[in-house]
Amino acid sequence: MDRHDLRAALRAAGVADGYYRIEGVHEPGPTPPDFLFLRRTGDGAWETGAYERGAYRTISRHPSEEAACAHLWQLLM
């Protein structure tokens, strides 16, 4: 599953838009105070994590977009 597939699956599952941010695919507005995220790093890896109290905290790094999508899915379900 890639980021676009993940977004579609989360919508189909009824996960509220404000619970997550997927870089380049879904950026909720206005920005919620807390949410889970998926983003690409400068070195080509992928991160999943949480944005809380104005700070990003990485939970896990992944070698592929597919692995990162699977992890964000698990966190949200």
N, C-alpha and C positions, 0 to 999 in steps of 0.2 A: 504494500500500500504506500502511495506517495502522499504528499501534503494535501493535494486536491481530493484524493480519495478519502483521506482522513476527515477533512472538513465535511464532505458529503455524508460520511458515516455518522459523524457526531450530530449533524443536523437531523438525520433520519432517526437517531436514537433520542432526540429531544433534549440534548445537552444545551443549556442556555449559552448564548453567545458571549456573555460576559465572564464565563468561567475559564476561557482560554484565549491564547493568541498564537497564531501560526504564521511565522514570518513569510511575507509575500502572498499570503492567501487569505488570512482573516486577522484583522486588527480592529477589535471592538472600539466603538467610540460612543460616548466619551470613555476615556480609559478608566476601567474599574480600579478600585484601590488594591485588589488582590486578584491574581489569576495565575494559571499554569501556562507555560510557554514552550514552544519548539522553535529553535533558531539554528542557523548555520554559523559556525565559528570561522575566524580568519584563516585557520589552517585546514579547512575543508571537512572537519568533523561536524557532528550535530549535537546539540544540547537540548535537554528537557530540564525544566526547572519551575520555580515559583517566583512571582513578583509579589513582594509583600512590603508594606510600609516604605514604598519608594525605592526599593532595592531589588535587583535581580539576584537570585540564588540558584546556582546550578545544582540539580539533583543528580544528573547522570550525563556522561558523554557517550556518543555512539559513533561507530565507524560509517554508518550509512543512514540515509534518509528513512529507509524502510524500518530499520531498528528503532530510530527515534520516534517514528509515527506509532509503532506498536507500543512503545513505552508510554507515550502520552495517552493513547487509547486506554491502557491499563490504569493509569492514574485517574482518568476521568470517569471510568466505569466502575 
